[in-house]
Amino acid sequence: MKKILSILLILTGIYSYGQSELTSGYFNYHLTDRYEIMSDSLPTHLFSSVKPYRRDIVSDFTEPIRTLSTADKFNQRYLLNDNVLYNKEVSNFRTQPILSHFYKTQSALFLVQEDNFNLVVNPLLGFAGGTESQDTLPIYRNSRGIEIRGNIGNKVGFYSSAIENQVQYPSFLRQKHATTGVVDGTTLHKKFGDADAAQDYFNATGYITFSPIKEIAVQFGQDKNFIGNGYRSLILSDFSAPYPFLKINTQVWKFNYQNLFSQHIDFITQDESANNGRKFSAFHHLSMNIGKNVNIGLFENIIFDRSDSSMSNRYELAYLNPIIFYRAVEHGLNSSDNAVLGLDWKWNFLKRFSFYGQFILDEFVKDEVFGRTESWVNKWGYQAGLKYINVANVNNLDLQLEVNQVRPYVYQHRSKAQNWIHYNQSLAHPLGANLRELVAIVRYQPANRFNINAVYSLSKQGIDTSLLSTNFGGNYLRTYSDGLVDPAPLFQGIENTISTMSIDASYMLWHNLFLDAGIFIRNQSNMLMNQDKKNMIFRFGMRLNLASLDYRY
């Protein structure tokens, strides 16, 4: 594997054509999707189902937009300023610098723009506090870090970020973290504070990008990835901790083809003496624009490990073939690796609506699938969603509705080393499987710098408990060896219902400097509880170049 990576880096260094570098995505995803829906046709180079987006492509897409409302014009300027290295109107974003060197533009604390070198350095800050009903411990966040990105000679792109965090989560998340042994979104952590209820952890991501030719971008680093157009992804989400990966993205005509080779950890304990095993993933996704407004994506993924003594837990070289069907390779290797395949789609219509969705298939037994039986091997899930832009002709009032359903035992396999997890965290839906979920989101921008978001979610899931040894198929940490139920109807096990409602308001004082305030309400009920568990959280804070924390899982 090391020899292959070395060869790739040498080749791309010699024949580099340009650089591709990704957006951070904390605010601009919705804006980019919004303007894509309002366009006459899908953009040529922006394939929105593959995230993170490339900054140069977002800039090229945004610059020619002819917007209508005042807020839309502000948002267009925001996107161009956020990607200041890649647009022709850079002079329009200049500000009076601080101490002659800092904040020459609002989007960069320190900016260098030379013929052969471009650099942006930004602080990452997040400070928040809050109170939770029926809990005496406060909720808070203290995050500090730095982000560095740029390019060298228009041939090599680079990105790096490092963030130190101290966070005290709501009680229901503290309980979950105690059960899984990890804090969602990160790797190692330690207790913090007098009550040992807060978590102290460090997050670092980074990658380097080359383009051997204009149509191909090769990226190597450590970060997260996301496939889909929805609030959730049943294919690959950015919920888990970052992981090392090699990504090859090929864009030709109306096709975007991505290969993603990654390494993941089967977490056992934070004890240094523990053997937290490695496993690997080989993923490819083909996205196709059909006509002016339809996009179809096809994907296939293999999860595998090679932990026996003869294999030394190495990457399976046969899976490095970028265009072969992995299922055929699996059969050729006579292996029991975990294969998942499926599709995603998007249809933009009437310049107001986008219908999107996903379908995943974890096992394919023809009679069970087409017979729509409740056999445990009938492992599939779907997502269906609708985005409505400028609802009832109200400018910048947007609505999104989404339904996700996943049958029991999806993402599980014979061993934990073949489950679709990384560091005890789901690589797809954060709740796991054996569930149905409804999500409704309302976004409103009544003024240029002022945004209001309201999100409602309702999920019903069949869960396991420590009192029940049977594996009912909802917990992504369990395996077939824990026992199976056949037939396996949806919601089998202990029926658990979670509803959440949040209303958040944010005001942008400076580019990506937000003041936040909101309320979050969560209700959970199941037959094992003496009474419903209710949480009401009031929160407020400030953040710079960071996303707000999401408690909706």
C-alpha positions in Angstrom: 0.0 0.0 0.0 2.8 2.4 0.9 4.6 1.7 -2.4 1.3 2.4 -4.4 0.8 5.7 -2.6 4.4 6.7 -3.3 4.0 6.0 -7.0 0.7 8.0 -7.1 2.3 11.0 -5.3 5.3 10.9 -7.6 3.2 10.7 -10.8 0.8 13.4 -9.7 3.6 15.7 -8.7 5.3 15.4 -12.1 2.2 15.9 -14.2 0.1 18.2 -12.0 -2.3 20.4 -13.9 -4.2 22.3 -11.3 -5.4 22.1 -7.7 -8.6 21.0 -6.1 -9.4 22.0 -2.6 -12.6 21.5 -0.7 -15.0 23.7 1.2 -15.5 23.5 4.9 -19.2 23.4 4.4 -20.6 24.8 7.7 -22.8 27.4 6.0 -22.4 27.3 2.2 -23.8 23.9 1.4 -27.4 25.1 1.6 -26.7 28.3 -0.3 -25.0 26.4 -3.1 -27.9 23.8 -3.3 -30.4 26.6 -3.3 -28.9 28.4 -6.3 -28.5 25.1 -8.2 -32.3 24.5 -7.8 -33.0 28.0 -9.0 -30.9 27.5 -12.1 -32.1 26.5 -15.6 -30.1 23.3 -15.5 -27.6 21.4 -13.4 -24.1 23.0 -13.5 -21.5 21.2 -15.6 -18.9 20.6 -12.9 -20.8 20.8 -9.6 -22.0 17.3 -8.6 -23.8 18.1 -5.4 -24.2 14.6 -4.2 -20.5 14.3 -3.6 -19.3 16.4 -0.6 -17.2 18.2 0.4 -17.5 20.6 -2.6 -14.4 21.9 -4.3 -13.9 25.6 -3.6 -12.9 26.5 -7.2 -16.0 24.9 -8.6 -18.3 26.6 -6.1 -16.7 30.0 -7.1 -17.1 29.3 -10.8 -20.7 28.3 -10.3 -21.6 31.3 -8.1 -20.0 34.1 -10.0 -22.4 34.3 -13.0 -25.6 33.9 -10.9 -28.2 36.6 -11.5 -30.1 36.8 -8.2 -33.4 38.5 -7.4 -33.7 39.3 -3.7 -31.4 41.5 -1.6 -30.5 38.6 0.6 -29.6 36.5 -2.4 -27.2 39.1 -3.6 -25.6 39.2 -0.1 -25.3 35.4 -0.2 -23.7 35.4 -3.6 -21.1 37.9 -2.4 -20.6 35.8 0.7 -19.9 32.6 -1.3 -17.4 34.5 -3.6 -15.7 36.0 -0.6 -15.5 32.6 1.1 -13.7 31.3 -1.9 -11.6 34.4 -2.5 -8.7 32.6 -4.0 -10.7 31.3 -7.0 -12.8 34.2 -8.3 -12.1 37.2 -10.6 -13.7 39.7 -8.3 -11.2 39.4 -5.5 -10.6 43.2 -5.4 -14.2 43.8 -4.4 -13.7 42.0 -1.1 -10.8 44.0 0.1 -11.1 45.7 3.5 -8.9 48.1 5.4 -6.3 45.7 6.8 -5.6 45.5 10.5 -1.9 46.3 11.3 -1.4 46.3 7.5 -1.2 42.5 7.3 -4.4 41.0 8.9 -7.9 40.7 7.4 -7.1 42.3 4.0 -10.4 40.5 3.2 -13.1 39.5 5.7 -12.7 35.8 4.8 -9.0 35.5 5.8 -7.1 36.5 8.9 -3.9 36.2 6.8 -3.9 36.1 3.0 -1.1 35.6 0.6 -1.7 35.9 -3.2 1.3 35.5 -5.4 1.8 34.0 -8.9 3.0 30.7 -7.6 1.7 30.6 -4.0 -1.6 31.3 -2.4 -2.3 30.9 1.3 -5.3 31.5 3.7 -4.9 31.2 7.5 -8.0 31.5 9.7 -8.8 31.0 13.4 -11.4 28.5 14.4 -13.3 29.5 17.5 -16.5 28.2 19.2 -17.8 29.4 22.5 -21.3 28.4 23.7 -23.3 27.8 26.9 -26.7 26.6 27.9 -28.9 25.1 30.4 -30.9 21.8 30.4 -34.1 21.1 32.2 -33.9 18.4 34.8 -30.1 18.5 34.9 -28.0 20.6 37.2 -24.9 20.5 35.0 -24.5 23.3 32.4 -23.9 22.7 28.7 -20.9 24.4 27.2 -18.5 24.4 24.4 -14.9 25.8 24.2 -13.2 25.2 20.9 -10.0 26.9 19.6 -8.0 26.0 16.6 -6.5 27.1 13.3 -7.2 26.4 9.6 -4.6 26.6 6.8 -5.3 26.2 3.1 -3.9 27.2 -0.2 -2.0 26.0 -3.3 1.5 26.0 -4.7 2.1 26.9 -8.3 -1.5 26.1 -9.2 -0.3 22.5 -9.1 -0.6 21.4 -5.5 -3.5 22.1 -3.1 -3.3 21.6 0.7 -5.5 21.9 3.7 -5.0 21.4 7.4 -7.0 22.2 10.6 -6.4 21.5 14.3 -9.0 22.1 17.0 -8.8 21.7 20.8 -12.2 21.2 22.4 -13.7 21.0 25.9 -17.4 20.2 25.6 -20.0 19.3 28.2 -22.9 17.6 26.4 -26.5 17.2 27.3 -27.4 14.3 29.6 -28.7 12.0 26.9 -25.5 12.3 24.9 -23.4 11.8 28.0 -25.3 8.6 28.5 -24.7 7.5 24.9 -21.0 8.3 25.0 -20.7 6.2 28.2 -22.3 3.2 26.4 -20.2 3.4 23.2 -17.0 4.5 24.9 -16.4 7.2 22.4 -17.4 10.8 21.7 -19.2 11.2 18.4 -17.1 12.9 15.7 -13.7 12.3 17.3 -11.2 9.6 18.4 -9.4 9.7 21.8 -10.8 11.8 24.6 -10.5 12.3 28.3 -12.7 13.5 31.1 -12.7 17.2 31.9 -14.1 19.4 34.7 -14.8 18.9 38.4 -17.7 16.6 37.8 -15.8 14.5 35.1 -18.9 15.0 32.9 -17.2 17.2 30.2 -15.0 15.8 27.4 -11.6 17.1 26.3 -10.5 16.1 22.8 -8.4 17.2 19.9 -9.5 17.0 16.2 -7.1 17.3 13.3 -7.7 17.0 9.6 -5.6 17.6 6.6 -5.0 16.5 3.0 -3.0 17.3 -0.1 -4.5 17.3 -3.6 -2.9 16.9 -7.1 -4.4 16.8 -10.6 -2.4 14.8 -13.1 -4.7 16.1 -15.8 -7.6 18.6 -15.6 -10.2 15.9 -15.4 -8.7 13.9 -12.5 -8.0 15.0 -9.0 -6.1 12.8 -6.5 -6.3 13.5 -2.8 -4.6 11.9 0.2 -5.2 12.8 3.8 -7.5 12.4 6.8 -11.0 13.8 7.0 -14.7 12.9 6.5 -16.7 12.4 3.3 -20.4 12.6 2.5 -22.5 11.1 -0.3 -26.0 12.3 -0.9 -28.3 15.3 -1.1 -30.2 15.0 2.1 -29.9 15.9 5.8 -28.9 12.3 6.4 -27.0 9.9 4.2 -27.6 6.1 4.2 -24.5 5.6 2.1 -21.7 7.6 3.6 -22.1 10.4 6.2 -19.8 12.8 8.0 -21.1 11.7 11.5 -18.0 9.7 12.5 -14.5 10.6 13.4 -12.1 11.5 10.6 -10.2 8.7 8.9 -7.2 8.3 6.5 -8.2 8.0 2.8 -7.0 8.1 -0.7 -9.6 9.7 -3.1 -9.5 9.7 -6.9 -12.2 11.9 -8.5 -12.6 11.8 -12.3 -14.9 14.2 -14.1 -15.6 13.8 -17.8 -18.5 15.2 -19.8 -21.7 14.5 -17.7 -20.0 12.0 -15.4 -18.3 12.3 -12.0 -16.6 9.1 -10.8 -15.1 8.9 -7.3 -12.9 6.1 -5.9 -12.5 6.3 -2.1 -10.0 3.9 -0.4 -10.0 4.3 3.4 -8.8 2.8 6.7 -11.0 2.5 9.8 -10.6 1.5 13.4 -12.5 -1.2 15.3 -12.4 0.6 18.7 -12.2 -1.5 21.9 -10.9 0.7 24.6 -8.7 3.8 25.0 -6.2 1.7 27.0 -2.8 1.9 25.2 -2.4 -1.9 25.6 -5.6 -2.6 23.7 -5.4 -3.9 20.2 -7.9 -1.7 18.3 -8.0 -3.5 15.0 -7.8 -1.9 11.6 -10.2 -2.5 8.7 -10.5 -1.1 5.3 -13.1 0.2 2.8 -13.1 0.3 -1.0 -15.9 2.6 -2.3 -16.8 3.9 -5.8 -19.6 6.2 -6.8 -20.6 7.1 -10.4 -22.7 10.3 -10.7 -24.4 11.0 -14.0 -26.4 14.1 -15.2 -29.3 13.0 -17.4 -30.9 15.8 -19.4 -30.9 19.2 -17.8 -32.2 18.6 -14.3 -31.8 14.9 -13.3 -28.8 13.3 -11.6 -28.4 9.6 -10.9 -25.7 8.0 -8.8 -24.6 4.4 -8.5 -22.3 3.1 -5.7 -20.7 0.0 -4.4 -18.7 -0.5 -1.2 -16.7 -3.3 0.4 -15.7 -3.4 4.1 -13.0 -5.9 4.9 -10.1 -6.8 7.2 -7.2 -9.1 6.8 -6.4 -9.8 10.5 -5.0 -13.3 10.3 -1.3 -13.9 10.8 -0.6 -14.6 7.1 -2.2 -11.4 5.9 -0.7 -8.9 8.5 -3.9 -6.9 8.2 -2.9 -5.4 4.9 -5.0 -3.7 2.2 -6.4 -6.2 -0.3 -4.7 -5.2 -3.5 -7.5 -6.6 -5.7 -9.8 -3.9 -4.4 -7.6 -1.1 -5.7 -8.8 -1.6 -9.2 -10.7 1.7 -9.8 -13.4 0.4 -12.2 -14.1 -3.2 -11.4 -17.2 -4.6 -9.7 -16.1 -5.3 -6.1 -18.7 -8.0 -5.7 -17.0 -10.0 -8.4 -13.6 -9.5 -6.8 -15.0 -10.7 -3.5 -16.2 -13.9 -5.1 -12.9 -14.3 -6.8 -11.1 -14.1 -3.4 -13.6 -16.5 -1.9 -14.0 -14.0 1.0 -16.9 -13.1 3.2 -16.3 -9.4 3.0 -19.3 -7.1 3.5 -20.6 -5.6 0.2 -23.2 -2.8 0.0 -24.5 -1.3 -3.2 -27.3 1.0 -4.3 -28.1 4.3 -5.9 -29.0 8.0 -5.2 -30.9 10.5 -7.3 -31.9 14.1 -7.6 -34.5 15.9 -9.8 -34.7 19.7 -9.9 -37.8 21.0 -11.4 -39.8 24.3 -11.8 -36.8 26.2 -10.4 -38.4 25.7 -7.0 -38.2 22.0 -6.1 -35.7 19.2 -5.8 -36.8 15.6 -5.3 -33.9 13.5 -4.0 -33.3 10.1 -2.4 -31.2 7.0 -1.9 -31.6 3.3 -1.9 -29.1 0.8 -0.3 -29.0 -3.0 -0.6 -26.8 -4.8 2.0 -27.7 -8.3 0.9 -29.3 -9.5 -2.4 -31.4 -12.7 -2.2 -33.7 -12.4 -5.2 -36.7 -14.2 -3.8 -36.6 -12.3 -0.5 -36.1 -8.9 -2.1 -38.7 -9.2 -4.8 -41.1 -11.1 -2.6 -40.8 -8.3 0.0 -40.5 -10.7 2.8 -39.4 -10.0 6.3 -36.4 -12.3 6.2 -33.4 -11.1 8.1 -31.4 -11.2 4.9 -33.7 -8.7 3.3 -31.5 -5.9 4.3 -32.2 -2.6 2.5 -33.0 1.0 3.2 -34.3 4.1 1.4 -34.4 7.9 1.7 -36.9 10.2 0.0 -36.8 14.0 0.3 -38.1 17.2 -1.2 -36.6 20.7 -1.1 -38.9 23.7 -1.8 -37.2 27.0 -2.4 -39.0 30.4 -1.8 -42.1 28.8 -0.3 -45.3 30.5 -1.4 -43.2 33.2 -3.2 -41.6 34.4 0.1 -38.0 35.2 -0.8 -35.4 33.1 1.1 -38.0 30.9 2.9 -37.0 27.3 2.2 -38.5 24.0 3.3 -37.1 20.5 3.3 -38.9 17.3 4.1 -37.1 13.9 4.4 -38.0 10.3 5.2 -35.4 7.6 6.0 -36.1 4.0 6.6 -33.6 1.2 7.2 -34.5 -2.5 7.8 -33.0 -4.6 10.6 -29.3 -5.7 10.4 -28.3 -3.2 7.7 -24.6 -2.1 8.3 -24.0 -5.3 10.4 -22.1 -8.4 9.3 -20.4 -11.5 10.7 -17.8 -9.6 12.7 -17.4 -6.1 14.0 -14.4 -5.8 11.6 -16.9 -5.9 8.7 -19.6 -3.6 10.1 -20.0 -0.1 8.5 -18.5 1.7 11.5 -15.4 3.6 12.4 -14.2 4.1 16.0 -17.6 2.8 17.3 -19.4 5.4 15.2 -21.7 4.9 12.3 -20.4 5.7 8.9 -24.0 6.1 7.7 -27.2 7.0 9.7 -26.2 8.0 13.2 -29.0 6.0 14.8 -28.1 2.8 13.0 -30.9 0.6 11.4 -34.3 -1.0 12.2 -35.8 2.5 12.0 -38.0 5.0 10.2 -37.3 8.8 10.6 -39.0 11.9 9.5 -37.1 15.2 9.3 -38.6 18.7 8.5 -36.4 21.8 8.1 -37.5 25.4 7.6 -34.8 28.0 6.8 -35.7 31.7 6.6 -33.4 34.6 5.9 -35.5 37.8 6.7 -32.4 40.0 6.4 -28.9 39.8 4.9 -27.1 38.7 8.1 -29.9 37.1 10.0 -31.0 33.5 9.6 -33.6 31.4 11.4 -33.7 27.6 11.2 -36.4 25.3 12.6 -35.9 21.6 12.6 -38.3 18.8 13.6 -37.4 15.1 13.6 -39.3 12.0 14.6 -37.8 8.6 14.7 -39.1 5.2 15.6 -36.6 2.4 16.1 -36.5 -1.2 17.4 -33.6 -1.2 19.9 -31.7 -3.8 22.0 -31.0 -3.5 25.7 -28.4 -4.9 28.1 -31.3 -7.0 29.5 -31.9 -8.7 26.2 -29.2 -10.9 24.6 -31.0 -11.0 21.3 -29.7 -8.9 18.4 -32.7 -7.1 16.9 -30.7 -5.4 14.2 -30.8 -1.8 15.2 -27.4 -1.5 16.9 -24.6 -1.1 14.4 -22.0 -2.3 17.0 -23.5 -5.8 17.2 -22.8 -8.7 14.8 -24.5 -11.8 13.5 -22.8 -13.8 16.3 -24.9 -12.0 18.9 -28.0 -13.8 17.6 -30.5 -13.1 14.9 -34.3 -13.0 14.6 -36.0 -14.5 11.5 -38.4 -13.3 10.3 -37.3 -9.8 11.1 -40.1 -7.2 10.9 -39.3 -3.5 11.0 -39.2 -2.1 14.6 -38.7 -5.5 16.2 -37.3 -5.4 19.7 -38.0 -2.6 22.2 -39.8 0.2 20.3 -38.1 3.5 21.0 -39.5 6.8 19.9 -37.4 10.1 19.8 -38.8 13.4 18.8 -36.8 16.6 18.6 -37.7 20.2 17.9 -35.2 23.1 17.6 -35.5 26.8 16.7 -32.2 28.6 16.2 -31.4 32.2 15.2 -28.0 33.4 14.1 -26.6 36.8 13.1 -23.4 37.1 11.1 -21.4 40.0 12.6 -18.4 39.4 10.3 -17.7 36.9 7.6 -18.4 33.5 9.3 -18.6 35.1 12.7 -22.0 34.1 14.1 -23.9 35.0 17.2 -26.3 32.1 18.0 -29.3 31.6 20.3 -31.8 28.8 20.3 -34.0 26.3 22.0 -33.8 22.5 21.6 -36.5 20.1 22.9 -36.1 16.3 22.9 -38.6 13.6 24.0 -37.8 9.9 24.3 -40.1 7.1 25.2 -40.0 3.3 25.3 -41.6 0.6 27.4 -38.6 0.3 29.7 -38.8 3.8 31.0 -40.9 4.7 34.0 -41.9 7.9 32.2 -40.9 9.7 29.1 -37.5 11.4 29.1 -37.8 15.0 28.3 -35.0 17.5 27.7 -35.3 21.2 27.1 -32.1 23.1 26.3 -31.6 26.8 26.0 -28.3 27.6 24.3 -26.4 30.6 23.1 -22.9 31.3 21.8 -20.5 32.7 19.3 -18.5 30.9 16.6 -16.0 31.8 13.9 -15.4 29.5 10.9 -17.1 26.6 12.7 -20.4 24.8 12.6 -22.7 24.7 15.5 -23.0 21.4 17.4 -25.9 19.1 16.3 -27.6 17.1 19.0 -30.1 15.4 16.7 -29.1 11.8 17.1 
